[in-house]
Amino acid sequence: MTPAHWTPIVLLIGSNLFMTVAWYGHLKFKESPLLLVILASWAIAFVEYCLAVPANRIGHAVYSAAELKTMQEVITLVMFAGFSVWVLGEPLTWKHAIGFALIAIGAAVIFYK
């Protein structure tokens, strides 16, 4: 794979890290006022956009839009699963594993040549 193939993947991983924190990080701070966590989430999400937009712009030179969206969803799922376990302390169950496996099968279909 060339840098043109890897760059969007790396940028999408970074963007999804920020977006996961923006969307779910506030759950660790339930005592904080809602307006404050909304503003903090917006600030974090801004960084996500600064990574996601170039990822898609660069990536569209070598991937279709459907492939980019599929990558983003799989990366989001992996990122969320890790965040859920390590930050929120929520265990993953066999139902999660089966659901994630079905999503992975769907993603494989998108990339099947």
JOMOWO-V479607 format. One record per pair of residues at least 6 apart in sequence whose ideal C-beta (glycine too) atoms are under 6 Angstrom apart, sorted by the first residue. I is the first residue (numbers start at 1). J is the second residue. D is the distance in whole Angstrom. If there is no record, write none. Layout:
i:I j:J d:D
i:I j:J d:D
//
This chain:
i:4 j:61 d:6
i:4 j:62 d:5
i:5 j:62 d:5
i:7 j:58 d:5
i:8 j:55 d:4
i:8 j:58 d:5
i:8 j:59 d:3
i:11 j:51 d:5
i:11 j:54 d:6
i:11 j:55 d:3
i:12 j:55 d:5
i:12 j:71 d:6
i:12 j:72 d:5
i:12 j:75 d:5
i:13 j:75 d:6
i:14 j:51 d:5
i:15 j:48 d:5
i:15 j:51 d:4
i:15 j:52 d:4
i:16 j:75 d:5
i:16 j:76 d:5
i:16 j:79 d:5
i:18 j:44 d:6
i:18 j:47 d:5
i:18 j:48 d:4
i:19 j:48 d:4
i:20 j:79 d:5
i:20 j:80 d:6
i:20 j:83 d:5
i:21 j:44 d:6
i:22 j:41 d:4
i:22 j:44 d:4
i:22 j:45 d:4
i:26 j:37 d:4
i:56 j:68 d:5
i:59 j:68 d:5
i:70 j:107 d:5
i:70 j:110 d:4
i:74 j:107 d:5
i:84 j:90 d:5
//
